[in-house]
Amino acid sequence: MRPDGTRVRDLTAIMQALPYVMPKRYDAQNWAEENLDEDAIRDYIRAKRREGRSVTHMSLLVSAYYRAVLKNPKINYFVMNRRIYKRNHFCFSFVILKTRADGTPDETTLKIFLEPEDTVFTISRKIKEHIDRNLQAAHNNRTDRFANFAFRVPGLARLVFGLAYHLDLHGLLPRKIIDLSPFHTSLFITNLASINTSYIFHHCYEFGTTSVFVCMGRPVPDPLAPEGVRKKIMPMSVVMDERIATGIEYSRFFAELFRNLKHPESLEEPFNSVLAEKAAVK
């Protein structure tokens, strides 16, 4: 048993076989492109701002994603060493730009853990608190400090990361290291619109347990809008590990995700209400 998940054994023969047919995460990557209704998202964000509440594109998408995962838990599975595991938590990672003390630009990666009691507002607050703390020029988070230590001694980084990789394969990587690693995450997300850039299809890392990578791009005019109507969409790419769920399970997940984004007010309630709904259905 791994510190971050439990092995899933009640799988169909084909699902058990997939990690052997496609042993590497880059073997099993599927790509999808979706377009979000940028006008509807911005209208909601502005409405909440008038109420004195802060909501961002990222917090809204993460909230919709997490709520959909609670209804479709297989999307939170991951593959390690040809075995499929059920993650025992939900977290997401993302990169922010910061400025060093000498004025040069830098990047740091943040990782935030969520709970079923969260709402879009608590997630927005968690994101803001993490970003504010890590934007300080003199601040290095635990992940940064660990990386700096590993690269300080020649040859140490290769030894440290090689050892971590092999320990991870056999479920022996300590929970403290897993919690530090942004690559051991339910979701890796990036908002390239924040730097006025189009979306890309970003690979899922082979190191770690990332099963889904979502990228939001710069909003663009909707080419399908009626003539004379000004409407914008936000293109979004999704790269996913096909070994963790079947096509129909992914389909149901995405249907729920976009249903949440279409009705963002549903994200204002604690997400554990989803679990109560599932229990009632059973």
Buried (B, 14 or more C-beta within 10 A) or exposed (E): EBBBBEEBEEBEEEBBEBBEEBEEBEBBBEEEEBBBBBBBBBEBBEEBEEEEBBBBBBBBBBBBBBBBBBBBBBBBBBBBEBBBBBBEBBBBBBBBEBEEEEEEEBEBBBBBEBBBEBBBBBBBBBBEEBBEEBEEEEEBBEBBEBBEEBEEEEEEBEEBEEEBEEEBEEBEBEEEBBBBBBBBBBBBBBBBBBEEEEBEEBBBBEEBBBBBBBBBBBBBEBEEEEEEEEBBBBBBBBBBBBBBBBEEBBEBBBEBBBBBBEEBEBBEEBBEBBBEEEEEEE
